[in-house]
Amino acid sequence: MIYQTIRPFQFVEIMTKDENGFSVTGANLMYDYYESIGEPIEFDPIAIRCDWSEYTDPLEALEDVGGLDEFESLEAFYLTCTYEGSSPAEALEEVLGTSVLWDGDKCFLIFYGGAIL
């Protein structure tokens, strides 16, 4: 079996191609996430594309997975986050029961794939 180390710029370049559809911010978040696991993974852009979805609006993400009924508006979502002392990403993780990456501004990545070991 042949292994190749993928550098951050290579990962971002591949994942931001039109057929993969991620933003530079989203691709960088994913790279950092996979690096933080600390174990080698197979770099399969198609599988990664199928495992993650990128959103700029957390309510859109909630709509897509049926969690919107818990919040009436983006304001209600953020008020809940503030009241509970969690970030929007932590609140989404709680509602969706999956990994959520957030750049602290407008980029949310939701993991839909199988468990990452």
TAFEN-V644371 format. One record per helix or strand. SS is the DSSP state (h for helix, s for strand). FROM is the first residue (numbers start at 1). LEN is the number of residues. If there is no record, write none. Layout:
BEGIN
ss=SS from=FROM len=LEN
ss=SS from=FROM len=LEN
END
This chain:
BEGIN
ss=h from=8 len=8
ss=h from=24 len=14
ss=h from=45 len=7
ss=s from=52 len=4
ss=h from=58 len=8
ss=h from=68 len=3
ss=h from=74 len=11
ss=h from=88 len=9
ss=s from=100 len=3
ss=s from=108 len=4
END
